[in-house]
Amino acid sequence: MTQHKENGDGYLDYAERVWRGEETLLPHLTGTYTRPELVRIGERAGFFPAFANVAVFDSGDGLVLVDSGDFRTAKTLHAAVRDYSDAPVRTVVYTHGHVDHVFGVAPFDQEATEQGVPLPEVIGHEAVSERFDRYVSTAGYNSWINRRQFGVPTLNWPTSYRYPDTTYRDRLTVRHGDLTFELVHARGETDDATYVWIPELRVLCTGDLFIWNSPNAGNPQKVQRYPEEWARALRAMRELGAEVLLPGHGVPITGADRVSQALGDSAALLETLCEQTRTLMNEGKRLDEIVHTVKVPRELLERPYLHPAYDEPEFVVRNLWRLWGGWYDQNPAHLKPAPERDLAAELAAAAGGAGRLAERAMGLLERGELRLAAHLAETAAQAAPEDREVARVRSEVYARRAEAETSTMARGVFHWASAEAAAVAEGTDTATELTRSAEGARRAAGVIGVGEVSGSATDKAGTEGAGEGAGGGGRSPGHGA
């Protein structure tokens, strides 16, 4: 087994403060602790703290990596692993196929090729390859939704991937040296998720089944999530009795009691959403009523690791409806609706013109009725898409909505809508309006780990994160579709 040098950068002390709610994840996710060395987790494990984390295990017969990070941190990860050990990398496990977890293998492949030794074996669930195929075929769509979510108008979704060499369906046991890696499939945030249990070390690698945020089980612009199965996976992981939890995003959790608490609370949040939603669906309620009725106990959302800083419970309810009930929301007018612009024109005519609707929207905005204001502003803009005064109102409404939101997803959509409307009002374009403010320019500058951005470097050494967050998160993960 390789002798590893100690590091004393204070990262584990910082992680302790995050657990206690004394500090946010902002330093972690923005790369304060991302450097060409690993954080020691016991005698056999190293941790690469970055926007998307990587766990490294010294098996005594080569290294095993759980995840590989995004394209920006690939070179830094390689340097950190080589600072930790000169042993060959035998295996890289993908916990799922999101692009912020699968783009760090290339330097290790190149190293193996140059040394004339076998490439690392990449292992993932069988659905990872299907995900990559889908990413290639829907690269245009994924470019657009991630531009909107993160405010990066020049982002281009990647179309080349390092596919797994070995896939599995339900469970797979991998043995290297004197360590065992138990890979278990679970549907949760994705359909291709794997968690990894190393029993000799009592270490659990959760991937994105635990991310130091309210579970990403809604995500309005992305494919189906599986909240009920996710909760079962959290319960199953809790039963393992892990003493260390290494998450896909956020800081490690040490101590069996803490690991049990974090996994149990996360499961409880998803379970109450599932139970409440199912009950109301069984009562024949419409989606609209269910969305505005289901609530999560406040004490759960106040946990440092469950703040709704990326996804939020309201979106999870909608995803459950889609999973269990399809797309029809039980409003008959929505089954075969008129074109939105035609409906908007009729409503504007009934109200006395699009300007009257916009005026009413501003009144609602001043009273703090942000949701209603957005409905009227959107209707006015649909009815009069070239009207600059209407566009100014729409821009103001969505700017205020963005300021009021906690989740990256909601803020990203509202920021984009505000900029889109401002472009109409000012006679410019959306990209120009997105970058008018210093914060908007920073968002658009390419500080994101989910795609290549025109004119930006492809390796920023992990010094910047993607998106913004609130609550316990500071900034929040930029997951794939």
Solvent accessible surface area in square Angstrom, and as a share of the most:
residue,aa,sasa,rsa
1,M,122,0.54
2,T,37,0.21
3,Q,163,0.72
4,H,23,0.10
5,K,119,0.50
6,E,134,0.60
7,N,35,0.18
8,G,82,0.79
9,D,42,0.22
10,G,33,0.32
11,Y,1,0.00
12,L,78,0.39
13,D,93,0.48
14,Y,0,0.00
15,A,7,0.05
16,E,54,0.24
17,R,83,0.30
18,V,2,0.01
19,W,35,0.12
20,R,122,0.44
21,G,49,0.47
22,E,106,0.47
23,E,59,0.27
24,T,53,0.31
25,L,1,0.01
26,L,74,0.37
27,P,30,0.19
28,H,1,0.00
29,L,2,0.01
30,T,23,0.13
31,G,9,0.09
32,T,77,0.45
33,Y,26,0.10
34,T,13,0.07
35,R,74,0.27
36,P,77,0.49
37,E,42,0.19
38,L,7,0.04
39,V,5,0.03
40,R,29,0.11
41,I,15,0.08
42,G,54,0.52
43,E,116,0.52
44,R,36,0.13
45,A,1,0.01
46,G,0,0.00
47,F,1,0.00
48,F,0,0.00
49,P,1,0.01
50,A,0,0.00
51,F,3,0.01
52,A,2,0.02
53,N,4,0.02
54,V,1,0.00
55,A,5,0.04
56,V,0,0.00
57,F,0,0.00
58,D,2,0.01
59,S,0,0.00
60,G,42,0.41
61,D,70,0.36
62,G,6,0.05
63,L,0,0.00
64,V,1,0.00
65,L,0,0.00
66,V,5,0.03
67,D,3,0.02
68,S,0,0.00
69,G,0,0.00
70,D,1,0.01
71,F,38,0.16
72,R,1,0.00
73,T,1,0.01
74,A,10,0.08
75,K,141,0.60
76,T,13,0.08
77,L,0,0.00
78,H,43,0.19
79,A,42,0.33
80,A,0,0.00
81,V,0,0.00
82,R,60,0.22
83,D,58,0.30
84,Y,11,0.04
85,S,3,0.02
86,D,122,0.63
87,A,18,0.14
88,P,62,0.39
89,V,13,0.07
90,R,99,0.36
91,T,0,0.00
92,V,0,0.00
93,V,1,0.00
94,Y,0,0.00
95,T,2,0.01
96,H,3,0.01
97,G,0,0.00
98,H,0,0.00
99,V,3,0.01
100,D,0,0.00
101,H,0,0.00
102,V,4,0.02
103,F,48,0.20
104,G,0,0.00
105,V,1,0.00
106,A,68,0.53
107,P,25,0.16
108,F,2,0.01
109,D,23,0.12
110,Q,112,0.50
111,E,29,0.13
112,A,7,0.06
113,T,96,0.56
114,E,126,0.56
115,Q,120,0.53
116,G,68,0.65
117,V,67,0.39
118,P,119,0.75
119,L,88,0.44
120,P,6,0.04
121,E,61,0.27
122,V,0,0.00
123,I,3,0.01
124,G,0,0.00
125,H,10,0.05
126,E,57,0.25
127,A,10,0.08
128,V,0,0.00
129,S,29,0.19
130,E,114,0.51
131,R,6,0.02
132,F,0,0.00
133,D,82,0.43
134,R,72,0.26
135,Y,0,0.00
136,V,69,0.39
137,S,91,0.59
138,T,48,0.28
139,A,18,0.14
140,G,47,0.46
141,Y,123,0.47
142,N,1,0.01
143,S,8,0.05
144,W,131,0.46
145,I,3,0.02
146,N,0,0.00
147,R,35,0.13
148,R,71,0.26
149,Q,4,0.02
150,F,5,0.02
151,G,4,0.04
152,V,2,0.01
153,P,26,0.16
154,T,59,0.34
155,L,0,0.00
156,N,69,0.35
157,W,10,0.03
158,P,18,0.12
159,T,79,0.46
160,S,85,0.55
161,Y,25,0.10
162,R,55,0.20
163,Y,81,0.31
164,P,17,0.11
165,D,88,0.46
166,T,45,0.26
167,T,65,0.38
168,Y,15,0.06
169,R,158,0.58
170,D,91,0.47
171,R,160,0.58
172,L,50,0.25
173,T,79,0.46
174,V,18,0.10
175,R,135,0.49
176,H,34,0.15
177,G,37,0.36
178,D,74,0.38
179,L,1,0.01
180,T,16,0.10
181,F,1,0.00
182,E,40,0.18
183,L,0,0.00
184,V,15,0.09
185,H,45,0.20
186,A,11,0.08
187,R,86,0.31
188,G,0,0.00
189,E,3,0.01
190,T,2,0.01
191,D,53,0.28
192,D,0,0.00
193,A,7,0.05
194,T,1,0.00
195,Y,13,0.05
196,V,0,0.00
197,W,21,0.07
198,I,0,0.00
199,P,40,0.25
200,E,81,0.36
201,L,44,0.22
202,R,88,0.32
203,V,5,0.03
204,L,0,0.00
205,C,3,0.02
206,T,0,0.00
207,G,3,0.02
208,D,6,0.03
209,L,5,0.02
210,F,6,0.02
211,I,3,0.02
212,W,2,0.01
213,N,5,0.02
214,S,1,0.01
215,P,6,0.04
216,N,0,0.00
217,A,0,0.00
218,G,4,0.03
219,N,1,0.00
220,P,72,0.46
221,Q,22,0.10
222,K,7,0.03
223,V,55,0.32
224,Q,36,0.16
225,R,0,0.00
226,Y,26,0.10
227,P,0,0.00
228,E,53,0.24
229,E,49,0.22
230,W,1,0.00
231,A,3,0.02
232,R,143,0.52
233,A,7,0.06
234,L,0,0.00
235,R,84,0.31
236,A,46,0.36
237,M,0,0.00
238,R,92,0.34
239,E,137,0.61
240,L,52,0.26
241,G,35,0.33
242,A,3,0.03
243,E,87,0.39
244,V,22,0.13
245,L,0,0.00
246,L,4,0.02
247,P,4,0.02
248,G,3,0.02
249,H,1,0.00
250,G,0,0.00
251,V,0,0.00
252,P,7,0.05
253,I,4,0.02
254,T,66,0.38
255,G,33,0.32
256,A,47,0.37
257,D,122,0.63
258,R,69,0.25
259,V,3,0.02
260,S,32,0.21
261,Q,73,0.32
262,A,0,0.00
263,L,0,0.00
264,G,8,0.08
265,D,20,0.10
266,S,3,0.02
267,A,0,0.00
268,A,32,0.25
269,L,1,0.00
270,L,0,0.00
271,E,50,0.22
272,T,26,0.15
273,L,1,0.01
274,C,3,0.02
275,E,105,0.47
276,Q,53,0.23
277,T,0,0.00
278,R,84,0.31
279,T,72,0.42
280,L,25,0.12
281,M,43,0.19
282,N,119,0.61
283,E,105,0.47
284,G,62,0.60
285,K,66,0.28
286,R,109,0.40
287,L,18,0.09
288,D,92,0.48
289,E,81,0.36
290,I,0,0.00
291,V,8,0.04
292,H,95,0.42
293,T,65,0.38
294,V,11,0.06
295,K,135,0.57
296,V,17,0.10
297,P,52,0.33
298,R,152,0.56
299,E,106,0.47
300,L,18,0.09
301,L,19,0.09
302,E,107,0.48
303,R,83,0.30
304,P,30,0.19
305,Y,2,0.01
306,L,1,0.00
307,H,40,0.18
308,P,28,0.17
309,A,1,0.00
310,Y,1,0.00
311,D,0,0.00
312,E,26,0.12
313,P,19,0.12
314,E,42,0.19
315,F,32,0.13
316,V,1,0.01
317,V,1,0.01
318,R,108,0.39
319,N,4,0.02
320,L,0,0.00
321,W,11,0.04
322,R,102,0.37
323,L,60,0.30
324,W,84,0.29
325,G,37,0.36
326,G,34,0.33
327,W,189,0.66
328,Y,58,0.22
329,D,30,0.16
330,Q,77,0.34
331,N,39,0.20
332,P,89,0.56
333,A,73,0.56
334,H,90,0.40
335,L,85,0.42
336,K,180,0.76
337,P,86,0.54
338,A,61,0.47
339,P,88,0.55
340,E,124,0.55
341,R,143,0.52
342,D,80,0.41
343,L,97,0.48
344,A,4,0.03
345,A,48,0.37
346,E,119,0.54
347,L,84,0.42
348,A,6,0.05
349,A,74,0.58
350,A,91,0.71
351,A,39,0.30
352,G,53,0.51
353,G,26,0.25
354,A,14,0.11
355,G,45,0.43
356,R,144,0.52
357,L,16,0.08
358,A,5,0.04
359,E,119,0.53
360,R,138,0.50
361,A,0,0.00
362,M,57,0.26
363,G,23,0.23
364,L,10,0.05
365,L,1,0.01
366,E,135,0.61
367,R,149,0.54
368,G,45,0.43
369,E,79,0.35
370,L,32,0.16
371,R,113,0.41
372,L,95,0.47
373,A,0,0.00
374,A,8,0.06
375,H,125,0.56
376,L,44,0.22
377,A,1,0.01
378,E,50,0.23
379,T,26,0.15
380,A,0,0.00
381,A,16,0.13
382,Q,44,0.19
383,A,29,0.23
384,A,25,0.20
385,P,47,0.29
386,E,145,0.65
387,D,56,0.29
388,R,128,0.47
389,E,112,0.50
390,V,3,0.02
391,A,7,0.05
392,R,98,0.36
393,V,24,0.14
394,R,28,0.10
395,S,17,0.11
396,E,72,0.32
397,V,0,0.00
398,Y,19,0.07
399,A,32,0.25
400,R,82,0.30
401,R,28,0.10
402,A,0,0.00
403,E,133,0.60
404,A,65,0.50
405,E,38,0.17
406,T,63,0.37
407,S,0,0.00
408,T,4,0.02
409,M,1,0.01
410,A,7,0.05
411,R,24,0.09
412,G,7,0.07
413,V,49,0.28
414,F,31,0.13
415,H,48,0.22
416,W,24,0.08
417,A,11,0.09
418,S,13,0.08
419,A,7,0.06
420,E,69,0.31
421,A,2,0.01
422,A,17,0.13
423,A,10,0.08
424,V,54,0.31
425,A,2,0.01
426,E,86,0.38
427,G,51,0.49
428,T,58,0.34
429,D,74,0.38
430,T,30,0.18
431,A,42,0.32
432,T,55,0.32
433,E,20,0.09
434,L,8,0.04
435,T,53,0.31
436,R,153,0.56
437,S,62,0.40
438,A,91,0.70
439,E,70,0.32
440,G,0,0.00
441,A,43,0.33
442,R,57,0.21
443,R,25,0.09
444,A,15,0.12
445,A,58,0.45
446,G,3,0.03
447,V,8,0.04
448,I,1,0.00
449,G,0,0.00
450,V,1,0.00
451,G,1,0.01
452,E,94,0.42
453,V,13,0.08
454,S,69,0.45
455,G,92,0.88
456,S,29,0.19
457,A,60,0.47
458,T,81,0.47
459,D,37,0.19
460,K,48,0.20
461,A,43,0.33
462,G,3,0.03
463,T,76,0.44
464,E,56,0.25
465,G,0,0.00
466,A,0,0.00
467,G,8,0.07
468,E,41,0.18
469,G,16,0.15
470,A,32,0.25
471,G,51,0.49
472,G,11,0.10
473,G,0,0.00
474,G,18,0.17
475,R,41,0.15
476,S,0,0.00
477,P,0,0.00
478,G,0,0.00
479,H,0,0.00
480,G,0,0.00
481,A,2,0.02
